[in-house]
Each structure stands twice: as structure tokens, then as C-alpha cells.
């Protein structure tokens, strides 16, 4: 079963209610929340949409109860609404959504993808952008079927979605997972947000900021002409 535990669902509930203007009927939330969890299988999605997956319904309800007890939402006859505390909490903490403001010399999502590809090529890997649903992948050679490194770039959006993609790659081929975030502050926040659902990534994932990746790119680019000789066996 690839369905998330209820604590993982709490943040998406708050995010979805906020996106809908602050309130919604829970019967619509059951289906709306699916998109926050790419690890959910097609068969489970079909069951949820048909109202036949009781685990999902119970998990959503348990998450709602927890949020209610924290005074972040109010539940009235199946209608869930953000409280003032819940609204302020989202504004203050962004609840796991990376929404960094542009900085001087701002780097876009595409800029980071290009840097990752260039770094991979300098190190002797075959790099590719937008492979399946991954931002960037590295392979050891053109003929290699295995993804050796997988990268997710996050400047905004649901951080749990990025973790789920990286976990899928790690589970499938033991690919080395990397999460690249807009700032060091975001990186520290993400490192703390790897919850029970993604605990197996804790010892294998590398989390870098845009600035750190740019430094790696600049340093490697400066010695790219010498690396083939240095790495020659």
C-alpha cells in the first residue's frame, strides 16, 4: 500500500483549503488531495474516486480531527474551514511549501536544470532533463538502463511531492537522490521535514541550495579541461 499516513495529509489539507478560499466539503477533499501524493497507485486512485478505499477516508478524517484539535480548522457537518489561526499559520510558515523570494542573480528552475546537466557531463555522466517525471537524471553511459543519480529542483510547490519522486527512484534502482532548493533556509527546513513516510531517504539523500549548486558548477567548470586527465584510470 502506497497511501500516506494521516500526519502527512495534514499539510495538504491546509494547503487545499487555502487554495479554495478557506473552506470546502470534505467529500470533495477526498479526491482533491490525491494530487499531492504521486506515490498513490492507479488502482488506489480508482478505489478512492469510487469511495471504496476506507483507509484513505479514515486517514483524511484522522488528519482533519488532528487539525481541528490544533485549532487550525473547524469541522461542521462535513464542511471544513480554516480558522484565523490556520490562515496565519500558513502565511507565517508556508507549511512545507517552498516559496522563496527571488534574490539578486536569481536562478530559475531551468537554470538549475542546465547546471545539473553540465555538472554531470563534466563528471563523465550522461545527463538528461525532464526524464519521465524527474527534473534531471544522470546515467553512467548512453547504454546504461540504470539511473545512477536523480535530481528534483524545488523553488515552490509541495515538498512532499519531491520526496515521493526521489523515494520512487531510490526504491526502483537505488538511484542516488538529490533535492535542490532555492535557499539554504529552505534546505534546512526540508531536512527537518523528512517524516516517517520518507525516513529511508534520510541517510542517502543530499539536499543543496541553489547557491551551493552554483558554486559547485563554477568550480567544476573552471577545471573541466583538466578533469579527464585527473580521473583517467
N, C-alpha and C positions, 0 to 999 in steps of 0.2 A: 504493500500500500504506500502510495506516494503523497498522501494527503498530509498537510501540515498539522502540528499540534495547535491548540487553541491560543497559546501565548503569541504565536507567530501571526495569528489572524487579527489580533487587536489593533495593530498599527494600520493595516489596510482598511479596516472598518472606519477608523477615524479619517483616513485619507479620502475614502469614498464618500462619506457623509459630507465632508468639507467640499468636495468637488460637486456635490449635488445641492449645494446651498445650505447644508446644515442638517438635513433630515431625509429619511426615506423609510418605506415599509420594509421590514426585514425579509419578506417573501421575495422581494426583488434583489436584496443584497446577496442572497444565497448564490445567485448566478453571476452577479456583477463582480463578486470577489474572486471568481475563478481566474481572471486575467492577471492577478497579482502573483500567481503561483504556476510558472511554466512547467514545474515538475509533475503536475497533475496529469495523469494519463488520459487518453481519449475515452477509454471505457468508463473511467470515473467521472469524466465531464458529462458523458451521456446519462449516467445514473443521477448525477446532481440535477441536471436540467429536467429529468423526468420525475424528480422528487423522491427517488428511491434510495439515495445514499444517506442513511441515518447518521453515519459517523460525521459526515460533513455538517449536517444540520445541527447536531449536538455540539460540535466544535465551535461553530459560529455562535450558537446560543450561549455556550460557556464563556466565549470571549466577550460577548455582549454583557453578560452578567458581571464579569470582572471589571469592564469599563464603567458599568453603572455603579458598582461598589466604590470605584475610584472617583466618582462624581464627574466623569468625563463625558458620559452620555446619559440620557433619560429614556427609559423604555415604557411606552404607554400603549397597551393593547396591540403589540406588534409593530408600533411606529417608533423608530429610534431617532433621537435628535441629539446633536451636540449641545453640551452645556456651555456656559460662558467660560468655565474653567477649561473645558475641552478645546474650545476655539483658541484660547490664549496659549494653551499648551502646544498646539500645532504651530502657531505663529512663532513661539519662542524657541522651540526645539526642532521643528521640522520633522520630528518623529521618523528618523531614518531616511528621509528623502534628502538627497544631496542637491542643494540649490545654491551653490557658491556664487557670489557676485563676481563679475569679470574684474580681473586685476590688470595692472599695466602689463603690456606684452601678452595680452590674453591669448591662450591657446584653445582652439576649438576641438571638438570631438574628432574631426577629420585630421587635424594637425597631429594629434596624439597617435592616431592610427598610422599615419605616414611615418612618424618617428619610430614606432614599434617595428614596422616593416623594415625600415632602414637599419635599425639596430640588429634585427635578426639576420639580415643579409650580410652585415659586417662580420657577424659571429659565425657565418657559414651555414645558416639555416635557410630553408625555403619559406618565405613569408607570404601570407595571403590575407587580404581584408575581406570582411563580410562573408566568411565561410559558414554556410548553413545559418545558424543564429548566433555565431560568435563574432565579436568585433575584429579580432586578429588571431591568427594561429601561426605556429611555426612547425615545420616538418624537418627531419634530418636530411632528407633528399627528395628529389622530384618523384622517385618511385615509392617512397615510403608511404604506407597507408596510415601509419600511426601519427597522431597529433602529439608532438612532444611538449609544446607549450601552448597555453590558451590564455587570451587576454580579454578582459572586459573593461571598457572605458566608461566611467560614470561622471558626468558633470551635473546631472539631475536625474530624477526618477526614483523608482523603488529599489533600494539597495538589496532587498531580499531576492529580487528577480536576478540580479547579477550573481549573487551567491549560488542560486539554484542552477544557473547555467554552468558555472565553474564546477560545481559538485557533479553535475551530469558528465562533464568531460573527464573529471578525475575518476569517477566510478567506472566509466566506459573503457578508458585506456590508461589510467593513471597518468594523465597529462598533467604537467606542472601548471597550477593555476596562478594567475596574476590579476589583481584588481588595481586599476589606475584611477585615482580620484583627483578632483580639482585642486585640493589643498591639503597640507599636512594636517590641518584640523579635522578635515573630513576623513583622512586616513586613520587618525587616532579614534575617531568616533566609530568607524566601520570595524576596526579591530576589536572594539568592545561589544559590537552588536552581533558577532557570530554566536548565535544562540545554540541551544541543544540540537536544533534541526540540522545545523551545519558544523557540528563540533569536529567531525573528522577532517575538516579543512584547516583547523587551527594550526596544526603542525606543518602543513605543506603549502599554505597559501602565502604569497608575497604581496603586500599592499604598499603601493608607491603613490606619491603625489605627482601632479603634472610637472612641477618644478624639479623634482628628483629625476623624473624620466628625461626631461630636457637636459639636465646635467650629464646623465649617462650618454645620451645621444651626442652631445657636443664633445665629450671626452673621447668617445669611441671614434667619432668622425675624424677627430684630429690625428688619430693614429691608424686609421683604416688601411693606409698603404703598407704599414709595417706588420699588421696582424697576420696575414697569410704566412709570412716567414716565421713569425713567433710561434704560431700554432702548428706549423708543419711538423709532422711526426717523422 
